[in-house]
Amino acid sequence: MAGLKRALPLRTAVTTSAGLASAAINFLAVAELAGYAGGRSGWLAILVAGVLVTLAAGNFSELTALYPSAAAIRVWIRRGASDQLSMVASLVYVGTVVFVIAADAFVLGHVFLAVLPGLPGLLWIAVLLGLVTLLNLRGIKVAGWVQDLNGLFLLGSLVVVSLLALDHVPAPHWHTVFQMGPNWIQALALGVFVFVGFEWVTPLAEEFQDSRVIPRGMFMALGLVTVAFGLFALAAQMVLPAHGLALSPVPQLLLGRAVLGGWGFWWMVVVSLTTAMTTFNGGLATASRFLYAAARERLLPPALSRLNDRLVPKNALVALAVGALVLAAVVYATGVYTLLINVGAAVESFMYALAAWLVLSLRHREPNRRRTFRVPGLPWVTVLTMVVFVGLGVGAATTASGIPGPVPWPLVFVAALTGIAWWYVRRIVPQLKSPVRAAGTSTRPDV
Amino acid sequence: MSALGDTLEQFVAACNHNLRLQEMNHDWDRLILVQPDDAAEEHWIRYHAGVAAVVAADGEPDLIVEGASGVLVSIFSGASTPTEPYMSGDLRVRGSQDDVMRLDIIALLIWGE
């Protein structure tokens, strides 16, 4: 097999996977799960979630080893299940990218509110989201080493601040670190959210010399994220009062201030800013390319494949940014960010279950196709993974979302999203896919 | 010459007759390996200063395009878009995402949607 002149190193696989998983909204997810865990065992929920997500990573590793493609889930589900299911799942999946961007925007707005209380947070959200969109439209890319450095900065900062916090914890506090409350399973389900996005490194498979780098990168990244956010959860539950942790939209700033005073506060402000900006940039860049490809195959309206003179899918990019801004504004106004966390955790859990099923299906459908990675423990571990993640998905979707009343809004939201995507694929896509092929169409780049 | 070889010669000629493509790719210097997985042959295309040429094997490629001969002939002749076989896993393109996308845009500019 011929080698590529320019291939990405293992380091990039690790930092990309860890960086995509480490969104600023993770701090609020940790605060939410800490409330369900009981005692001070939030760290344990993250640790167990990390182990379970590692099983899911094994499945993604086999799928990417089988079909290393930027189209990733679009290809895997199409080969392992059906084209329609592939289209529905791809649309729902890209929707979660918008949720995560909106959720990070919410955190970012509150970080600015804590720093400059005189200016509305929504203004900062609009300015920064607009800035990242503009940079993307101009084709300006964040250098790989900057992204690598940013991922390590976040995880390293969490470890250092958390260890400093834990150094001063009184002995009696340590007795409650294994105390698990009655809603611990909900905490575990929400723990999955901390890892959301780790698998979005798989679309880069074509850029590595050897597709086995992706599994190694994902496993190492999951280890780093588990340690960093597990320590953060432990430190936050040890140092901050329970009600303060539950009610604050910026628990990371509270921990930074509690440990290192003003320096710690500003340190965590910088961490939050760089993390949210990375999420904006990575999310918009990845999702806009997906929308471009989907529009090219007429899964989405052709207007979304329109390129500017820098070969950037401008309409797709602007549509995503506007969608994220509107969603962020709604969440900012209502404060129901937990809905986004729960929906994100549920969608990802269901996707991890689907990945397990795809591994089983493709072992049956394409048994002789070359795989550079085979997940061990097939079929029982794979079946168990599937069952566990269906259960965790249901758990996350039925967890209270901050909206009063008995209605499980995350479940309603996920069901509605899937239903709309299904209707769209059945009714609209056949019309879009009518065989039109003429040179000089409107999707050409503006060169 | 094989059917794929003929097709690539025509593809290169089509690229070089398209002024917008030449302008777009004036600073795109890439070596592309086209490799069918069902035949013992390989073809190389070099893009330099906006001009494409079929060349002899020449070091490590920037992009590797793989698939069945029929699929490769179909997309390089414009009979089908690269998107469909790519999304179904029948076409594999290894290289940076920007370069993969540019290949798709080249096909788009030559043959439309």
Boltz contact constraints between the chains, C-beta under 6 A:
constraints:
  - contact:
      token1: [A, 2]
      token2: [B, 33]
      max_distance: 6.0
  - contact:
      token1: [A, 2]
      token2: [B, 64]
      max_distance: 6.0
  - contact:
      token1: [A, 3]
      token2: [B, 60]
      max_distance: 6.0
  - contact:
      token1: [A, 5]
      token2: [B, 60]
      max_distance: 6.0
  - contact:
      token1: [A, 5]
      token2: [B, 62]
      max_distance: 6.0
  - contact:
      token1: [A, 67]
      token2: [B, 89]
      max_distance: 6.0
  - contact:
      token1: [A, 70]
      token2: [B, 97]
      max_distance: 6.0
  - contact:
      token1: [A, 71]
      token2: [B, 87]
      max_distance: 6.0
  - contact:
      token1: [A, 74]
      token2: [B, 87]
      max_distance: 6.0
  - contact:
      token1: [A, 75]
      token2: [B, 89]
      max_distance: 6.0
  - contact:
      token1: [A, 78]
      token2: [B, 88]
      max_distance: 6.0
  - contact:
      token1: [A, 79]
      token2: [B, 89]
      max_distance: 6.0
  - contact:
      token1: [A, 206]
      token2: [B, 94]
      max_distance: 6.0
  - contact:
      token1: [A, 207]
      token2: [B, 96]
      max_distance: 6.0
  - contact:
      token1: [A, 296]
      token2: [B, 83]
      max_distance: 6.0
  - contact:
      token1: [A, 297]
      token2: [B, 83]
      max_distance: 6.0
  - contact:
      token1: [A, 297]
      token2: [B, 87]
      max_distance: 6.0
  - contact:
      token1: [A, 437]
      token2: [B, 113]
      max_distance: 6.0
  - contact:
      token1: [A, 438]
      token2: [B, 112]
      max_distance: 6.0
  - contact:
      token1: [A, 439]
      token2: [B, 111]
      max_distance: 6.0
  - contact:
      token1: [A, 439]
      token2: [B, 112]
      max_distance: 6.0
  - contact:
      token1: [A, 440]
      token2: [B, 112]
      max_distance: 6.0
  - contact:
      token1: [A, 441]
      token2: [B, 112]
      max_distance: 6.0
  - contact:
      token1: [A, 441]
      token2: [B, 113]
      max_distance: 6.0
  - contact:
      token1: [A, 445]
      token2: [B, 105]
      max_distance: 6.0
  - contact:
      token1: [A, 447]
      token2: [B, 20]
      max_distance: 6.0
  - contact:
      token1: [A, 447]
      token2: [B, 23]
      max_distance: 6.0
  - contact:
      token1: [A, 447]
      token2: [B, 24]
      max_distance: 6.0
